[in-house]
Amino acid sequence: MTEKRPTDQRPAKLRLAIVGAGPAGIYAADILLKAERNFDVSIDLFDHLPAPYGLVRYGVAPDHPRIKGIISALRDVLDRGDIRIFGNVRFGEDITLDDLRKHYNAVIFATGAVRDADLRIPGIDLVGSYGAARFVSWFDGHPDYPRTWPLEAKQVAVIGNGNVALDVARILAKHADDLLPTEIPANVYDGLKASPVTDVHIFGRRGPTSVKFTPLELRELGELPDVDIVVYDEDFDYDDAARAAVASNKQVFVIDKVLGKWRERAHKLAEDPQAGASRRLHLHFFAKPLELIDDGTGRVGGIRYERTAPDGQGGVVGTGEIRELPVQAVYRAVGYFGSPLPGVPFDKKHGVIPNREGQVLSKGDPSSGAGSANQQLYGVYATGWIKRGPVGLIGHTKSDAMETVRHLINDLGNWWRPESPSEESIVALLDERGVEYTNLDGWHRLDQHEQALGAAEGRVRIKVVPRDEMVAISRAVAPAAATASA
């Protein structure tokens, strides 16, 4: 079913709003501008942050050099000048869905998934239990998170076997001085420098051939100076399904080879413990977390887990063998989850905007303006993680955007008919409301300022963290007072 169609008067120009200036939003804009169509396009990109690039800037560890290539590609798209950016604009506060209907023909939501998925085990709410997404936001200098982080634990557990888990574990185990070549803010360096950590333990309930991280991520662990990688022989008693995975899948083959080299190192280290590093990163496979143990004061004192075993079909089953390990902090890296947007339908179970190939559906939400469930909301689209959930890499994001844009183009006869579609009208609205929005020129100013801060210390960049300073620099307001303060 679909909602009642608007009057079919085909416009000669598409005024499009995209909410979210990360890769999903930027790719959608770029794909639309390059697509074959019989109408003109004018695109405005909105983001609640003063700077663009979303999770590429605020959701990936700063010691990933390949991310610079992704940012360069996104920068090339924006620097063409055919997409306007309005940063520091909060959807639902500074601008609403009703506002967009008055000024645009359609909107694409590309807001991603930035919250931690739940892990429902006893003790998860103890002091010292953290979500990986919040920690990542802290070490990436996200302006909406506290400047400090409680790095007081000597022994730390990280739950998860994906790339985010490895990012978190690597940053926790890595010596702060080895992060100085990156763009980490001063407050993050100071926090990590004072960390007393000696052992970081990564827990995954499946075996080595079923991990979700990539070979590149895994290799990076083995390159950490003064950090030993510890693996355990008991985790490598492969069944037929695991051996078949190694033989048939190149990525699994490479992962197994890397882990095999680390086993050899671990054996040599066991013979000469004095030759070991000052920090260790342990990989525990076939380990299903059951409970975080209270130390008696309401804080994390340990982790209780069940030893699992292969089930012969690529999965695992519990063995009933329960183990405990003393730790003083736990980070759960079990996935991201989307956040609802005011006035926009939301699937609370899956953390996405309900949609059919990017066309947003009402799901029976009375606030959506449509009638019964699964009616298409004309003019409203989604792309990226808020569309499909937090899975897939950059390649998936591009193909995802192509699908959404294809429907947007084909729905031409059903776009909104805005009252005030001029490009000047949205600027006037934001000015009238006193919104201190940032634009592309402002991002260039902030970008240059951060690079200058880094150059002064022999680094590529040092991020400015406080939102007000980011906005002041971008808007060229009192620039002398704006610094990369912690």
C-alpha positions in Angstrom: 0.0 0.0 0.0 1.1 3.6 -0.6 -0.2 6.9 0.8 -2.4 9.2 -1.3 -0.3 10.6 -4.2 0.4 14.3 -4.4 -0.8 16.1 -7.5 1.2 14.9 -10.4 2.9 18.1 -11.5 6.4 17.2 -12.5 8.9 19.8 -11.3 11.8 20.9 -13.5 14.2 21.1 -10.5 14.7 18.9 -7.5 15.4 20.7 -4.2 16.8 17.9 -2.0 17.7 17.9 1.7 20.1 15.3 3.0 20.3 14.9 6.8 23.7 13.5 7.6 27.0 14.6 6.2 28.9 11.3 6.6 29.9 8.9 3.7 26.2 7.8 3.2 24.9 11.3 2.7 27.8 12.5 0.6 27.7 9.5 -1.6 24.0 9.9 -2.1 24.5 13.5 -3.2 27.3 12.6 -5.5 25.4 9.7 -7.1 22.4 11.9 -7.7 24.4 14.7 -9.3 26.0 12.2 -11.7 22.9 10.3 -12.5 21.0 10.4 -15.8 17.9 12.6 -15.2 15.7 15.1 -17.0 15.6 17.7 -14.2 18.0 20.0 -12.4 19.2 19.3 -8.9 20.0 21.5 -5.9 21.3 19.7 -2.8 21.6 20.9 0.8 23.5 18.7 3.3 22.6 19.1 7.0 24.6 17.7 9.9 24.3 18.2 13.7 28.1 18.4 13.9 30.0 21.5 12.8 32.3 19.4 10.6 31.5 16.8 7.9 32.4 13.2 7.3 30.5 11.6 10.2 31.9 8.3 11.4 34.9 8.6 9.2 36.0 11.5 11.4 34.4 10.4 14.7 34.0 6.7 14.5 37.3 5.2 13.3 40.5 4.9 15.2 42.9 7.7 14.4 45.8 5.3 13.6 44.1 4.0 10.4 46.0 5.7 7.6 43.7 4.3 4.9 40.9 6.4 6.3 42.7 9.4 5.0 42.0 8.1 1.5 38.3 7.9 2.2 38.3 11.5 3.6 40.2 12.7 0.5 37.5 11.2 -1.8 34.7 12.7 0.3 36.5 16.1 0.3 36.8 16.0 -3.5 33.0 15.6 -3.8 32.3 18.5 -1.4 35.0 20.8 -2.9 33.3 20.7 -6.3 31.0 23.3 -4.9 27.7 21.9 -6.2 26.5 20.7 -2.7 25.8 23.2 0.1 26.6 22.2 3.7 24.8 23.4 6.8 26.7 22.1 9.8 25.8 22.5 13.5 22.1 22.2 12.6 20.2 19.8 14.8 17.3 18.0 13.1 14.2 18.1 15.3 15.4 21.2 17.1 16.9 23.8 14.6 15.0 22.3 11.7 12.0 19.9 11.5 10.4 17.6 8.9 7.7 20.2 8.4 10.3 22.8 7.7 11.9 20.5 5.0 8.5 19.9 3.4 8.1 23.7 3.0 11.5 24.2 1.4 12.4 20.9 -0.4 10.9 18.4 -2.8 12.4 15.5 -0.8 14.7 14.5 2.0 17.1 11.6 2.4 18.0 10.6 6.0 21.6 9.4 6.3 22.1 9.7 10.0 23.9 6.4 10.6 24.0 4.4 13.8 26.1 5.8 16.6 24.7 4.2 19.8 26.0 1.0 21.3 23.9 -2.1 20.8 22.7 -3.7 24.1 24.4 -6.7 25.7 22.0 -8.2 28.1 24.1 -10.0 30.7 24.1 -9.5 34.5 26.5 -6.8 35.7 26.5 -4.9 32.5 25.5 -1.7 34.4 28.4 -1.8 36.9 30.8 1.1 37.1 33.6 0.3 34.8 31.4 -1.2 32.1 31.4 0.9 28.9 30.0 0.9 25.4 32.7 0.9 22.7 30.9 3.5 20.7 31.2 6.0 23.5 34.9 5.3 24.0 35.5 5.6 20.2 33.7 9.0 20.3 36.0 10.1 23.2 39.3 9.1 21.6 38.2 10.6 18.2 37.5 14.0 19.9 33.7 14.1 19.4 32.5 17.5 20.6 29.4 16.1 22.4 31.3 13.7 24.8 33.2 14.4 28.0 36.8 15.5 27.7 38.0 12.9 30.2 37.7 9.1 30.3 38.3 6.8 33.3 41.4 4.9 32.3 42.2 3.4 35.7 42.2 -0.4 35.0 45.3 -2.5 34.7 43.3 -5.4 33.3 40.6 -4.8 30.7 38.1 -7.0 28.8 36.8 -6.1 25.3 33.7 -8.2 24.3 33.4 -8.7 20.5 35.2 -10.1 17.5 34.7 -7.3 14.9 36.8 -4.4 13.7 35.4 -2.0 16.4 36.5 -4.5 19.1 40.0 -4.5 17.6 40.1 -0.7 17.4 39.1 -0.4 21.0 41.6 -3.0 22.2 44.4 -1.6 20.1 43.9 2.0 21.4 43.8 0.7 25.0 47.0 -1.4 24.6 49.0 1.0 22.4 51.4 3.4 24.1 50.2 6.9 23.9 53.5 8.2 22.4 52.9 5.9 19.4 49.7 7.8 18.7 51.4 11.2 18.5 51.8 11.0 14.7 48.0 10.8 14.4 45.4 13.6 14.9 44.3 12.6 18.5 43.5 15.6 20.6 45.7 16.6 23.5 43.2 15.5 26.2 43.0 12.0 24.6 46.8 11.7 24.6 47.1 12.8 28.2 44.4 10.3 29.3 46.0 7.4 27.4 49.5 8.4 28.6 48.4 8.1 32.2 46.7 4.7 31.7 48.1 1.9 34.0 46.9 -0.9 31.7 49.0 -4.0 31.4 46.6 -6.6 29.9 43.8 -6.2 27.4 41.6 -9.3 26.8 39.4 -9.7 23.7 36.5 -12.2 24.1 34.6 -13.8 21.2 32.2 -16.7 21.5 33.1 -18.2 18.2 36.4 -19.7 16.9 39.3 -18.0 15.0 37.8 -18.9 11.6 34.5 -17.2 12.4 35.8 -13.7 13.4 34.3 -10.6 11.8 37.4 -8.5 11.6 39.5 -8.1 8.5 43.1 -9.4 8.0 44.3 -5.9 7.8 42.8 -5.0 11.2 44.3 -8.2 12.7 47.8 -7.5 11.3 47.8 -4.0 12.8 47.6 -5.6 16.3 50.9 -7.4 15.7 52.6 -4.1 14.8 52.2 -2.4 18.2 55.5 -1.6 19.8 56.1 -3.0 23.2 52.8 -5.0 23.1 52.8 -8.8 23.0 49.9 -10.7 21.3 48.9 -13.7 23.3 46.8 -16.5 21.8 46.0 -19.9 23.4 46.6 -23.3 21.8 43.3 -24.6 23.1 41.5 -22.3 20.6 43.0 -23.9 17.5 41.7 -27.5 17.7 39.7 -27.0 14.5 36.8 -29.2 13.4 36.1 -30.1 9.8 34.0 -26.9 9.2 36.8 -24.7 10.4 39.4 -26.5 8.3 37.1 -26.2 5.3 36.7 -22.4 5.9 40.5 -22.0 6.0 40.8 -24.0 2.7 38.0 -22.2 0.8 38.1 -18.6 2.0 41.1 -16.5 1.3 40.4 -14.0 4.1 40.0 -16.8 6.6 43.2 -18.4 5.3 45.2 -15.1 5.9 43.7 -14.7 9.4 44.6 -18.2 10.3 48.1 -17.7 9.0 48.6 -14.5 11.1 47.3 -16.2 14.2 49.6 -19.1 13.5 52.6 -16.8 13.6 51.5 -15.4 16.9 51.1 -18.8 18.4 54.8 -19.4 17.5 55.8 -16.2 19.2 53.7 -17.1 22.2 55.6 -20.4 22.6 58.9 -18.6 22.4 57.8 -16.0 25.0 56.7 -18.8 27.3 60.2 -20.1 27.2 61.7 -16.7 28.1 59.1 -14.5 29.9 61.7 -11.8 30.7 61.9 -11.0 27.0 58.2 -10.0 27.1 56.7 -6.5 26.5 55.3 -4.3 29.2 51.8 -4.7 27.8 49.9 -7.8 26.5 46.9 -8.1 24.2 45.1 -11.5 24.7 42.8 -13.1 22.2 40.2 -15.5 23.8 38.2 -17.5 21.3 35.3 -19.9 22.1 34.6 -17.7 25.1 30.9 -16.6 25.7 30.6 -13.8 28.3 28.0 -14.7 30.9 28.3 -12.0 33.6 30.3 -9.1 34.9 31.4 -9.7 38.5 30.8 -7.0 41.1 34.0 -6.3 43.2 31.8 -5.6 46.2 31.7 -1.8 45.7 29.5 -1.7 42.6 32.4 -1.7 40.2 33.6 -4.3 37.7 35.9 -6.8 39.4 36.0 -9.6 36.8 34.2 -11.3 33.9 32.6 -14.8 34.0 32.4 -16.6 30.7 31.5 -20.1 29.4 33.9 -22.1 27.3 32.2 -22.9 23.9 33.0 -25.6 21.3 32.5 -26.1 17.6 29.1 -27.6 16.7 30.4 -29.2 13.5 28.4 -26.8 11.3 30.4 -23.6 11.7 28.6 -22.5 14.9 29.3 -23.1 18.6 27.6 -24.7 21.6 28.2 -24.2 25.3 30.3 -26.8 27.1 29.2 -25.9 30.6 32.8 -25.1 31.6 32.7 -21.7 33.4 35.7 -19.6 33.9 36.5 -16.2 35.5 39.1 -13.6 34.8 39.9 -10.6 37.0 39.4 -7.3 35.1 38.6 -3.8 36.3 36.9 -2.5 33.1 34.9 -4.0 30.3 34.1 -2.6 26.9 31.3 -4.1 24.9 31.8 -3.9 21.1 28.8 -5.9 19.9 27.5 -3.5 17.3 25.9 -0.1 16.8 22.3 0.9 16.9 20.3 3.7 15.2 18.6 6.5 16.9 15.0 7.8 16.3 14.5 11.1 14.5 11.6 13.4 15.5 8.6 13.0 13.2 10.2 10.1 11.3 9.0 6.5 11.6 11.4 4.3 13.5 11.8 0.5 13.9 12.7 0.2 17.6 13.6 -3.5 17.3 16.1 -3.1 14.5 17.2 0.5 15.1 16.5 1.6 11.5 14.0 3.8 9.7 11.5 1.3 8.2 11.9 1.4 4.4 11.6 -0.5 1.2 14.8 -0.2 -0.7 15.3 3.3 0.7 11.7 4.5 0.4 10.5 5.2 3.9 7.4 3.4 5.1 4.9 4.6 7.8 4.8 1.3 9.8 1.4 2.5 11.0 3.0 5.5 12.8 0.2 8.1 13.2 2.7 10.9 13.5 4.0 10.1 10.1 1.1 11.6 8.3 0.2 8.4 6.5 -2.5 5.9 7.3 -2.0 2.2 7.9 1.2 0.2 8.1 3.7 -0.1 5.3 2.5 2.9 3.3 5.2 4.8 1.5 5.9 8.3 2.8 6.4 10.2 -0.4 9.4 12.5 -0.4 11.1 10.7 2.5 14.0 8.4 1.9 16.9 6.7 3.9 20.3 5.5 3.1 23.3 4.0 4.9 23.2 2.4 8.3 19.9 4.1 9.3 18.4 2.3 6.3 20.0 -1.2 6.5 21.5 -1.4 10.0 25.2 -1.1 11.0 26.6 -3.7 8.6 28.8 -3.4 5.6 31.8 -1.2 4.6 32.2 1.8 2.2 31.4 -0.3 -0.9 28.0 -1.3 0.6 27.3 2.3 1.4 27.8 3.3 -2.2 25.5 0.6 -3.6 23.0 1.4 -0.9 22.9 5.0 -1.9 22.5 4.1 -5.6 19.4 2.1 -4.7 17.8 4.9 -2.8 18.7 7.5 -5.4 17.2 5.3 -8.1 13.8 5.3 -6.3 14.1 9.1 -5.6 14.5 9.8 -9.4 11.7 7.4 -10.3 9.3 8.9 -7.8 9.5 12.3 -9.5 5.8 12.6 -9.9 5.3 12.1 -6.1 7.8 14.6 -4.7 6.6 17.3 -2.2 5.4 20.6 -3.6 7.2 23.1 -1.3 5.8 26.5 -0.5 9.2 28.2 -0.6 11.8 26.2 -2.6 14.3 29.0 -3.2 17.9 28.3 -2.0 17.8 31.6 -0.1 14.7 30.7 1.9 16.4 28.0 4.1 19.2 30.4 4.9 16.7 33.0 5.9 15.0 30.5 8.1 18.2 29.4 9.9 19.2 33.0 10.4 15.8 34.0 11.7 16.1 31.2 14.3 19.6 32.2 15.3 21.1 28.9 14.3 24.9 29.3 14.2 25.3 27.0 11.2 28.6 26.3 9.5 29.2 25.9 5.8 31.9 24.6 3.4 34.1 27.7 3.7 33.8 27.3 7.4 34.9 23.7 7.2 37.9 24.8 5.2 38.8 27.3 7.9 38.5 24.6 10.6 40.5 22.1 8.5 43.3 24.6 8.0 43.3 25.6 11.7 43.6 21.9 12.8 46.4 21.3 10.3 48.2 24.4 11.6 47.9 23.2 15.2 49.4 19.9 14.1 52.3 21.5 12.1 53.3 23.4 15.2 54.0 20.1 16.9 55.3 18.2 13.9 52.0 16.4 13.3 49.6 16.3 10.4 46.6 17.6 12.5 45.3 18.1 16.0 41.6 18.1 16.2 39.7 20.9 17.8 37.3 19.3 20.3 34.9 21.8 21.9 31.8 22.5 19.8 31.8 26.2 20.5 35.4 26.5 19.4 34.7 24.5 16.2 31.8 26.8 15.4 33.8 30.0 16.2 36.7 29.0 14.0 34.3 27.9 11.2 32.3 31.2 11.4 35.5 33.3 11.8 34.3 34.6 15.1 37.1 35.5 17.6 39.5 33.1 16.0 42.3 34.2 18.3 40.4 32.7 21.3 39.8 29.4 19.7 42.3 26.6 20.4 42.4 22.8 20.5 41.8 22.9 24.2 41.1 19.7 26.1 
